[in-house]
C-alpha cells in the first residue's frame, strides 16, 4: 500500500481555452419541497387549492378553528380572476362562538410579517383577527386586528409582529366571539377567505434571505430553470398578478406547481445573484409558438405583444435571456412527451426556428443522453442548429450491482469512482460530436449532476447523498469537467434547495424522497438553513480565481472497486488522488484541486518543475472524521471548509492529505515585477 504521492505541474503549457464560469452553475426545479423550502412564505395552501380532507370542508393544510358546535365549513369558487378556491365559514348566532381557520406553522422572531388577506364578510362583521400562538402552551406570539368594510371581495394588508422563534406555532384567521349578534336571516354570520399569506419583512424577492445569502456565496455563474415538471409547464400560467395566476397540478412530482415563482421571479432571483439565467422550454406538451412566446416575453421590446405584456407586469426593460434549453430528459419514460432521439430532433427543429425568429442571438441547448445512439440522432438531424448538447450525470450503486448490504468501505469506494463514469460519458460524447464537421462546433452542458444512490426509494436514517463521501465524489466530478472544459462549458448542480435528496442547501430536516414524497422532519428545527458538504465543495471551486488549465502528472497509490457486475471501465487500479491544475488570467496563481478519494492518509509532495513559488501557500480543506459524516440541523458545520497557510517547503517534503477529503491549494508564483513569469 503506497501512502505517498507526487504531484508534478507543468507551468509552461497553458490551455488555449478559457474555463467558463458557468461550469459552476446551479439548478432550480419545482420538485417535491424545493419551492416550499426556498420561498419565504411559511403558510401552505394560501389559495385553498388543495382538496378538503375528510368531511370537514376545510382545505388542505388548514383546519377549523372554532368553539361553535354548529359552525359550517365549505369550499366554493374563488374571487373573480383568482385561482384556487374560497373557504366559506358560517357562524350561527346562538353558538356565541369564535370561528375561523388555522394552520401549523414555523415562525421566526422577533420579526414583522406582512399579512395579506382577500376576504368578504356578512355586513355584521367589522373586523377579523390574525393571530400566532405557541401550540405547546398557547402563548400569544402576535395578534393583529384587521378592519373589514365590504360585503364584496377586498384585499387587506397588515403587519403581524411575532415576538420570538417558534418551531411549532399555530396561525389563525378568525372572527372573535365578541362579534355582533343577529337574528337568523339571509347572509348572516358569513366569512369567505380567498387568500391568506404571510411574508417575513426580510425576504428577498419572496425568497428566504438565508437561501439568497448562501446562494450568493456559491458564485454560481449560471442558474437553470428546468426539471421534469417543465415538459408539462406553460409559462403563461406563471406570469402576471400572482393571485390571478392559475393553480397548476405538478404532473411530474405531484402536488401543486408554485405559481409564486414564475418567469419574472426567476429573473429577479438571477439578477439579485448576478448570475446568467438558463431557461428550459416545454417541448413535451408545448408548441413552437409557445416557446417563441416565452422568448418574446423575456427578450422582446415593448412594441411586441409579449414584450408589452411583460411591461404591463411591471418589467418594461427586456430580460435578454441568452441561453435556452429545449427538452429535459426527453428520452425518459417518466417525461411528458417522451420520444426517440430521432423524433425529438425532428420535433425540435420547428421549435428552434420559431424561437430564433423572435431573437436570432439566443444560444440553443438540446437534450442529450449518455446513450450515444440518442446523441447520434440528435446531432445528425439537428446538430447544425444547436450550440450545446446536454448531459445529465447521476451515478449510483446500481452501476456496480451494490445495495445497502454491501460493506460500507466497498460502497464508499464505488462512490469515489463515480467520476470514472463521468470521464467515460464525456469521452464517448466528445467522439460523437466530432464525428461530423457539421456538428463539431457543439459544446457540452452538464445541466444536471450529483451522486445518486439506489435503491433510492428506501430511506433509512439520514441520506447518503449529503455525506462527506458524496462531496468527494462531486469534487472528482468537477475535476473531470474542468479537464474537459474545452468542451464542457456549462454545469448545473442538482438541486439548489431541498427538492429530491440532492439539494446542496438544506432547510430543516425534511427529506423528499424521489419516489415517495416528503418525509416529515423530527428535530424541532424546521427553519434551520445550512449547507451540505457538497455545498462547501461547490463554494470552494467556484470561489477560486481560475482561467486556464495546466498539465499535471500524479504518481500515487491506487484502490480497487469490487463491482458485482461487469463495467466498461477498469476498476482494478484507480488513483488515490484526483488532481486538476489551473492558473488565473495573469498566471500569478496556480490552483490545484486535489481530491483524496482513498481511505488512507497520503503524504503528498509537490514538484513545480523549477518554478519559484511564494513563501506560503494557502490550503483550503474539506475533511471530517469519517467519509459518512454529514451536516444536519444539530451540527450544521460538522463539515466545513477551513483554510490555512502552509510553507511551500512543507509541500516539497510531503504534506499529509487526510482520507476522503477535498483540497484546493493556491500557490503564488514569483517574478521580479511581482507578477507571474
FENMO-V834831 format. One record per backbone hydrogen bond with DSSP energy under -1.0 kcal/mol. CO is the residue of the C=O (numbers start at 1). NH is the residue of the N-H. Records with the same first field share a line. If there is no record, write none. Layout:
# FENMO-V834831
CO=NH, NH
This chain:
# FENMO-V834831
3=603
5=605
6=555
7=607
8=553
20=23
21=24
22=25, 491
25=493
26=224
27=496
28=226
29=31
31=34
33=37
34=38
35=39
38=208
45=48
46=196
47=85
51=60
53=56
58=53
59=62
63=102
65=100
72=90
74=88
76=86
79=82
86=76
87=193
88=74
89=191
90=72
92=95
93=96
98=67
99=175
100=65
101=173
102=63
103=171
105=169
107=166
111=162
112=201
113=160
114=199
115=158
116=197
117=156
118=194, 195
119=154
120=192
122=125
126=148
128=146
129=174
130=144
131=172
132=141, 142
133=170
134=138
139=134
141=163
142=132
144=130
146=128
150=121
154=119
156=117
158=115
160=113
162=111
166=107
168=135
169=105
170=133
171=103
172=131
173=101
174=129
175=99
189=91
190=122
191=89
192=120
193=87
195=118
197=116
199=114
200=203
204=207
206=40
207=204
208=212
209=213
210=214
211=215
212=216
213=217
215=218
216=219
220=222
221=276
222=26
223=278
224=28
225=280
227=230
228=231
229=232
230=233
234=237
235=238
241=244
242=245
243=83
248=257
249=251
250=254
255=250
262=266
263=267
264=268
265=269
266=270
267=271
268=272
269=273
270=274, 275
276=223
278=225
279=325
281=327
287=291
288=292
289=293
290=294
291=295
292=296
293=297
294=298
295=299
296=300
298=319, 320
301=304
304=308
305=309
306=310
307=311
308=312
309=313
310=315
311=314
322=363
323=279
324=365
325=281
326=367
329=332
330=339
332=335
335=338
340=344
341=345
342=346
343=347
344=348
345=349
348=352
349=353
350=354
351=355
352=356
353=357
355=359
359=362
363=324
364=387, 388
365=326
366=390
371=375
372=376
373=377
374=378
375=379
376=380
377=381
378=382
379=383
382=385
387=443
388=366
389=445
393=450
395=452
396=399
397=400, 402
400=564
403=406
407=411
408=412
409=413
410=414
411=415
412=416
415=418
417=420
418=422
419=423
420=424
421=425
422=426
423=427
424=428
425=429
426=430
427=431
428=432
429=433
430=434
436=439
439=442
443=389
444=489
445=391, 447
446=492
448=393
449=494
463=466
464=467
467=471
468=472
469=473
470=474
471=475
472=476
473=477
474=478
475=479
476=480
477=481
478=482
479=483
480=484
482=485
484=487, 488
487=444
490=446
491=25
495=504
496=505
498=503
500=503
504=532
505=498
506=530
511=519
513=517
517=513
519=511
525=528
528=508
530=506
532=536
533=537
534=538
535=539
536=540
537=541
538=542
539=543
541=544
544=546
547=19
548=583
549=15
551=10
553=8
555=6
557=576
559=574
561=563
571=561
574=559
576=597
578=595
580=593
581=550
582=591
583=547, 548
584=587
588=669
589=584
590=667
591=582
592=665
593=580
594=663
595=578, 597
596=661
598=660
602=657
603=5
604=655
605=7
607=9
608=611
612=670
615=648
617=646
618=666
619=644
620=664
621=642
622=662
626=629
627=469
629=468
635=638
642=621
644=619
646=617
647=650
648=652
649=653
650=654
651=606
655=604
657=602
661=596
662=622
663=594
664=620
665=592
666=618
667=590
668=614
671=674
